Amino acid sequence: MSANYDGKNIIEAFPAKRFFVDMLTRDIELLDAVLDLIDNSLDGAMRELRRLGKRQEKGKYQGYKVEIEFNKERFRIKDNCGGIPREVAIHSAFRMGRPSADIDQDLPTVGVYGIGMKRSIFKMGKSCKVITKTSTTNLTVNMSPEWMADDDDWSLPYQEQQVTDASDTGTEIIVESLREGIKRIFSLENAFYNDLKNAAEVYYSSFIENGFEIKINGTVVSSSANVLAIEEDFFNKKEAISPYVYIDEVDGVKISVMIGFYRGFITPDEEDNALRGTESKASSSKAGITIICNDRVVLNADKTRKTGWGESGVPRYHTQFISIAGVVKFQCNDPSKLPLTTTKRGIEGNSDLYLKVKDRIKEGLKIFTSFTNKWKNRQERARLSIQSGGSRNVIPSDIIEKIPQNKWTNMRGEENKNARKFIPNLPMPTIESTERRITFSRPAEDIKTISEFYFENESASPKEVGEKCFDEALRRAK
């Protein structure tokens, strides 16, 4: 389309709506689309707390909630988090991209590009109603199938109603005319519900612990917080279980890295299960590195090169390291400075900030993988504090507060002027073990045959069968 203005030929370069409605949605999974909408509710709660002058208090989200309901006919999300102010709703909230005037200045949100709500709606259906209420406004915005299909029509109709209850604030989004693929996913019994519930437990654990309520199809979501093991008064002991800790501030971004143990060493039974391929997902679900941006988990229990495993002298993740976990936090009131992808569920691995922090992650991983290797196959490891109850699990933020100022190590260089770290003095083995672990695999049917021969039943474990065979062979050799 072209036009003529002041004698000049002009090409209209506005975007095609199909790009947003049909193409942009391919870059995001349905689960992430729903989580984006929960993020918006949390941002609304933050704005309300700012308006009320509440910032750092524990339990500050008490009373705020979001309810999600879905079936094969429609999707609905409703919160009581203050609603969208009238001027914001009319001039920016429904634009395809965030304008330069940002309503979330000085707030630790994760929204940068201003596409989350619209992309989530387009992902799910072809018809949508958004009802948003503040103490002074009550607006309803409609997106019809015709509007979504019309490239030339970028104007959204809205209705404004009189406010009858100034305390009834929040936003409700109802998506109908669901896309066929979304209908199928929503109609699968419990599958998507379980995925969403599990993700919400992890990604929003910090908010849930501070009082925020998330309800999915009538069920309230619990928290699945990250914890690390410490011994009491660990910083004053010659040897003690405690994490590696690094803290820094770069260009307004507060950073903390904590690597340590969250459970005991892998047990022989767990090793046998891993060899047989029957390892429980739950047994290793907390192992690995979790990255949190502005209190949202964006990468959970990662065990890949994204977080340094298998790089620069750090071994690749193995079930031997099942007890090692780490929590990395980025906090900033300007979310554009965070190393986030547009989906807000991934890390921009080439970010200069993240690459700097990744070096510290690898430093912590080396300490604990090396420590684990030194204790491997030792009977005396049962006396290690984390195994025998001498330590307790605490949330990472509490660990930083426990370390006295004189126990920190300052780092060299102008670029590290705000950086410092705490290196743990972990308990090392006192004597060289004379025992060695023997590990090999044989066909299950052969193991059953030997089990029947020695134990007169087929139910002996591979460990028991192996020990019996070795003992018998050793007896004959002697």
N, C-alpha and C positions, 0 to 999 in steps of 0.2 A: 504494500500500500504506500502511495506517495501523496504528497500534498504540496501546495505552493504558498509560501509565506514571504511577504515583502520582496517578491520577485525572485525568491530562491526556491529551487526544487528541494524538498525535504523528504527523506525516507523515515517512516515511523519505525523505530527500532525497539518498541516495547516487546517483552518476551511473549512467547506462545504459552498459553495456559496449559496446554497438553504437556509441556515440559515439567511443570509442577505436579499436575494431577496424575500423569501416567509414568513419567520417566524418573523424576526425583525420588519417587517412592520405592524404586528398585534398589536404592542404596541403603535401605533400612529394613530390618526384619520386623515382623509384627510385634514380637516381644519388646524390642527397643522402642517401637512406636508408642506402645502403652506406657512404658517407663518414662518416655518424654513427657507425657501428659501428667504423670505423677510428679515429675520434676517441676512442672509449671505450678502445681498446687503448693509444693514446698516453697517455691519462690514467692508465691502469694503470702504464705505464712510469714516468711522473712520480712516482707514489706509491712505487714501488719505489726510485727514486733518492733520494726524500726519506727513506725508511726506512734506506737505506744511507748517507745523509749526503752524497750527490753532487748538486751543483746546477749550477754554471756551466761546468764543464769542457767544452772542445770534444771531440767524439767521445763524449759521455757516453751516447748511446743504442746504442753498439756492443754487439751481442749480442742486442738486443731485436728482435723481428720479428712480423709478422702475415701469415698466409697465407689467401688467399681462393680458393675454388673454386665454380663454379656451372655448372649445365646445366639442361635443361628439367625435371629431376626434383627437384633440391634446390639449396639454397644453403648454403655452409659457410664460416665464418670462425674461425680459430684463432690465438691469440697465446701468447706466453710472458712476459707482462708482469705477473706477480705474482698474478693471480687476484683474485676478490672476497672480502674477509674474511667469515667466517661470519656475524657479527652484521649486517654491512651487507647481505649476501645475504638473510637471513631478514627483516630489519626495514625495509629501505628500497630496495634496488636494483630490486626488482620491483614497487614501488608505482607507481601511475599519477600521477606528479608527485613532485617532490623534497620530502621533509620538511624541517623547519627545521634539524635537526641535519645539518650538511654535512660529509662526510668529506674534502672537497677544500679546506678552508680553508688559505690560504697556498700554494695551488698555482695556476699560470697555466693553468687549463683553459678550455674554452669552454662547458661544460655549465651551464645555469642552471635549467631547468625540470624536469629529471628525467623526460623523456618519450622521449628519443632511442632507446634500445635497444628499448623496447616498441613504439614507433611503427614502427621499421624492421622488426621481426618481423611485425607485423600487416600492414604494406604488402606483404610478400612471400608469406606463406602462412598456413595455418590450423593448422599443427602445428609445434611447436618443442621442441627439447631444448637446455638450457643446462648445460654442464659446466664448473665452475670449481674450480680447485685452488690452494690456498695451501700454505705449508710445514706448516700444521697442520690443514687441512680439505680435504675432497674432497666437493663437493656436486653433485647432478644435479637440475635443476628441469625439469618437463615442462609444456608448454602444449598441451592436446589440442583438437581441433576442438569437442568438446562444451563444454569450459571457455570457449572464446572465444565460444560462442553463448549461454551461460547468464548472463543479467543478474544473477541472485541469487547466483551463486557467484564470490566474489572471492578464494577461498583456493587457493593453488597447492601441489600436492603436491611434495615433494622427498625424495630419498634421500641418505643420508650414508654414505660409504664410508671405510674405514681408509686413512690415508696410507701409501703404500709407498715413495715417493721424495720427500723433502722439497725436492729441487731441481727437481722437475717441477711448475712452477707456470704458471698462465695460464688463459685462458677460451676455450671452444669453443662456438660457436652453430651449430646445424644446423636449418635451416628446410625443412620438407617440406610436402606437400599444397599446392604453390604455386598461387597464383591464376592464372586463365587468361591474363590480360594479362601477368603476369610470366613465365609459361612461354614466351609468344611472344617476348618481348624477349630472354630468355636463349637461345632457340633460334636467333635470327638470327645468322648466322655473323659473328663478329668485331665486330659493330656496337657492342654494349654493352661488350664487352671493351675496344675502342679508346677509347670515351668514358671508362670508368673509369680506364684506364691513364693517359690524357692528364690527367685531373683530378688523379689522385694525384701525378703528376710535378710539377704546379704547386702544389697545395694543401699538400703536405707536403714541399716541397723543403728547408726548414730542418731538419726532422727527419732526412731522408735524408742530408743533408750531414753530420749529426752521428752517423751510424752506424745509424740505424733502417732495417730492411729490410721492404719491402712486396712480397709476391709474389702475382701474380694469375694463376690457371690455370697455374702453373708458371714464369712469367716474372717476374724481378726488375725492379721499377720503378726507373728512374733519376731524377735530380733535374733540374728545369728552373728554376734559380734566377734571380732578378732581379739585374741588374748595371747600373751606371752608369759613364760615362766620366769620367776625370780625367786631367789632366796631372801629371807628377811635380812636387812642390813647388809646386802650384798656388796655395797661399795666400800665397806670397811674390812672385808675379809680378804685373806691372802688368796683364797680360791673360792669361787662361788658361781652358781648358775645365775646368769643374767644376760640380757641381750647386748649386742653391739648397737650403739646409738649415734646418729649423726644429725645435727641440726644446722640450718643455714637460712639466710634471707637474701634473695637475689631479685633486684628490681621490684620490690614490693611483694614478692611471692615467698611466703614462709614455707620451709621445707623441713621434713623430719623423716629419717630412715631408721627403722628398728628391725634387726634380724636376730632371731633367737630360737628357742624351743617352745613349743606349745603343748607337747606331750612327751612320753618316754620313747626310748629307742624302739626300733622295730623288733617284734618278738619272733622267735623261731617259727611259730605257727603262721604269722603273717608272711614271713619269707617263703615258707612252703606254699602258701596260697598264691603268692605272686608268681612263683615258678610254674604252678599248675594253671595259671591264668584265671584263678577264681578269687582274686583280691577284691575285697569289698570297696565300693566307691567311697563309702563313708569313712573308711579308715585313712584315706589320704585326701579327703575333701578340703581340709584346712591347710595342708602342706603347700609350700610355694609362696610366691610374693603377691600381695594384694596392694593395689594402688588406689588411693583415695584422693579425689579432687573436690575441695569445698564440701567435705563430709559425704560425698557420694562415691561409692565404690565404682571405679571405671574399668578395673581389671582385677579379677578375683582369683586368688590361689594359682597364679601363673607358674608354670614349670618349664618354660621355653626360653629361647634366646632373647625374647622380648625383654625379659628381666634379668638377663645375664647368665642364665644356666647354659653351660657348654661353651662359654667364652672366656678368654683371657685367664686361663688357668682354673676356672671354675668348672667342676665336672658337670656333665649332663645330669638332669634329675633322674634318680633311681629310687626304688622303694627303700633302699638303705637310708635315704635322707628324709624319710616320712615324718620325722619329728621336727624338721626345720620349717619355720614360717617367717614371713617378714611383712611389715606394714610400712608403706611409703605414703606420706601425706603432702599434698600441695594445698595451700590456702591463700587466696587472693581475692580482693574485692573487684578486680578487673579480670573476668574470666577469659578474655582474649590472651592473657599472658600464660594461661595454663596449657600444658602439653596435651591437649585434647583433640580427638577427631571430631568431625561434625556430628557423628551419632552420639557423642558424649559417653560411649561405652568402650572406648579404646584409647590407647596412648599414641601420640605422634612420635614415633621412635627416632626420627631424625632431628627433633627439636634440640637446640643447643642446651637448653636448660635440662631436658631429660637425660641427654648424654652425660652431662656432668654428674647428675644424681645417680645414673646407672653405674658409674665407676664406684660410688660408695656402696651401692647394693652388692656389687661383686666383691668388694672388700669384706663386707659382712658375711656373704655366703662362703668365702674362702675360709674364714675363721671357723664356721660351724661345720662345713663339710670335712675340713681337716680334722677337727675335733672328733667328729663321728667316726672317721676312719681309724683314728688312734685307739678308740675304745671298741672297735669291731672285734667280735669273736672272743671277748674277755668275760669270764665268769664274774669277775669283780665289778663289772658294770652295774650289777644289781644293787651295789651299794651307792651308786651315783645318786645325788640328791633328787634329781628329777624323777628317778625311778622309785625312790623309797618314800616319797612324800615330804621331803625336806624343802620343797619349793611350792609356790602357789601361782596360779594364773591371774594376771591383772590386765586391764585394758592398757594399751600402749601409752596413751596420754598421761596416765598416772605414773608410769615409769620415769618419764622425763622429769617430772616434778620431784622425784625421790633422789635424784643424783645431785650431790652438793657441788657448788661452784668449783671447788678446788680439785674435783675429780675429773673435770673435763680437760681435754687436750686441744689447745688452739692450733689451727692449721696455718701453714705458711702461705705467703703470697697475697697481693692486693686483692685478687679475685676471690680470696677466701677470708676476707677481713671479718665477715660475720659468722664464719663456719667454726664449728668445734665438734669433737666426737668423744665418745666414751668407749674404751676398749675393755671388754670383760676379761677377768682372770679366771678362766675356766679350770675346773679340777682335772688334772692330767693323771694317767695311770702311773702307779708307783713302781711297778716291776714289769718286766717283759713277760707276757703270757707264753706258756709253752704249748697251749692248745691251739689248734687250727680247725677251721670249719671246712667240712667236705660237702661240696654241693654238686649234684649232677641230676640228670633227668633220665627216666626210663619209661617205657609204655605202661599205662595204667593197668592193663591186663596182666603184665608180668609182675607188677607190684602186688596185685591181688593174689597171684599164684604163690608168691613167696610168703605173703601174709598168711595164707591158708596153711602153708607148709610149717611155718614156725609158730603161729599163734592159733591154728585150727579155726580161724575165721578170716573173712576178707576185709574186715573193718579197721585193721591197724593203720595208723597214719603213715605216710611216706617216711617221716622222720623216724618213727619206731622201727619200720622195716629196715631202713638204712643202718641204724645203730645196731640192730640185731645181726645184720649181714657182716658189718665190720667186726663186731665182737667175735663172731664165729670164725671169720677169716683170721683174726689176730690169734685166737686160741690155737688154730691149726698151725699157724706160722711158728708160734712159740714151741 
